[in-house]
Amino acid sequence: MLKKIIVASLALAAVPAMAQQQPGVFPDKIVLGQAAVFSGPAAQLGTQMRNGIKSYFDYINEKGGVHGRKLELLSEDDGYDPAKAPGASQKLIDQKVFALLGYVGTPTGVAHLKVTTATKVPLVGMFTGAEVLREPMNRYVFHVRASYYDETDKIVEQVVSTGGKKIAVFYQDDAYGEAGRKGTEMALGKRGMKIHSNGTVERNTLKVEDAVKSINASEPDAIVMVGAYAACAEFIKQMRSGGSGATFYNVSFVGSKALADALGANGSGVAISQVVPFPWGTAVPVVKEYQALATKSGFNDYNFSAMEGFLTAKVMVEALRRAGKNPTREGLVDALERMQDVDLGGFYVSYSPKNHAGSKFVDLTIIGRNGKFLR
């Protein structure tokens, strides 16, 4: 009898201990982490991504959370600097977050994964479309957006369909820029064409003079741009002041609203590929939901980056629901891999044990007069 009592007592004592073993999961909350850029010339990308996440989390928390647990978001600034990235992720992991979401950038993303994958912490929704973060597939990384290959193919298709033949590339001199440059090269190759000319800019700088000189001299019809908003805005301004008549196309990572604001009067006619629905529309249900909840949370400045954060948050919440009342990190991964053709409100994501790409949605937009976007 005494032996049975001791065994029962040990079993009961083990219950709270086991419950505490899963980092970031508490009786009343789940703690999630985001390491992204919140300072420097690309700060708006991380800030708006976080605003979109918080808009949806605020709504979910007001409704009682997920399985009775509210969602708490911890954010760390990586400065869009690969040297700082691992430390930012490690700090979140040391703070016992359950999972990660809303990361921003390719070069930083590569550095972050060295930490997050080694510790097997799930990461949902990276604000980057680079293949280096997609192939080979990583069990612990789930993408919500289309790839840069998808985006650059759409851009090249548009340029060629309107008669453009000489296509140049202006790109950030790192893994992000190279992903866009290679995507453009592949898209042109499919059509029997080659990159007409190219120029680069160093990350977190506005040193575009050399790129302007070399590309402008080649007199391109169109320029595919793969950089952050501050450098791209400076490049466009200098190209136009130098007499260029080229059409400018940016991939989505540029930060559309921030680019339009930085360009001011120089923004009219600049095109940007998008991987999320038009955030000022009314036809797509998830956009109407985003607008209402963003306004309620005090984020009235609708934009594509926040829209992407909002969708990322919806994916995370749906996965947490499917992971059950006692979620584990491995259980979250399994739940995500069972999310096939999930409708987030007119925007669909699909995952499987062999595919973590999520979406191939790409749209094209143009900055109109007064910085307003047109489809």
Number of C-alpha atoms within 10 A of each C-alpha: 5 7 8 9 10 11 11 12 11 11 11 11 11 12 10 10 10 9 13 13 10 16 20 20 22 15 12 13 17 22 21 24 25 28 30 33 26 21 15 13 18 25 20 20 30 30 19 26 30 26 23 29 25 23 25 23 24 19 15 18 16 10 11 14 20 20 16 14 18 20 20 17 16 13 23 19 20 25 22 27 19 17 14 15 26 21 18 21 27 17 15 22 21 10 15 16 22 23 26 27 29 27 28 25 24 26 22 24 27 18 18 24 21 13 18 22 15 9 12 16 23 21 26 25 24 27 26 24 27 25 19 15 20 17 10 8 16 16 19 23 23 27 27 30 26 21 26 28 22 20 28 29 20 17 26 25 15 14 20 15 10 9 9 16 18 19 27 27 27 27 28 26 16 15 18 27 26 17 24 31 26 17 22 29 22 19 23 20 12 11 11 8 14 17 21 18 19 20 20 24 25 15 21 17 13 16 15 22 15 12 20 24 14 14 22 23 12 14 17 21 18 23 27 26 31 30 29 31 26 21 27 25 24 18 21 23 19 17 21 14 10 13 10 19 13 20 17 22 26 31 24 31 25 23 26 27 22 21 24 24 17 19 21 14 13 19 23 17 17 20 25 27 23 24 27 24 20 21 20 18 13 12 11 15 13 22 24 16 15 21 22 14 21 25 14 13 16 10 18 12 12 20 21 25 29 29 28 28 31 29 29 25 26 19 24 24 18 16 22 23 15 18 20 14 12 13 19 19 19 15 16 23 23 17 20 27 19 16 18 13 13 16 13 14 14 12 17 16 21 20 21 15 12 10 15 23 22 24 19 17 18 21 16 20 19 22 22 17 15 13 21 14 22 14 12
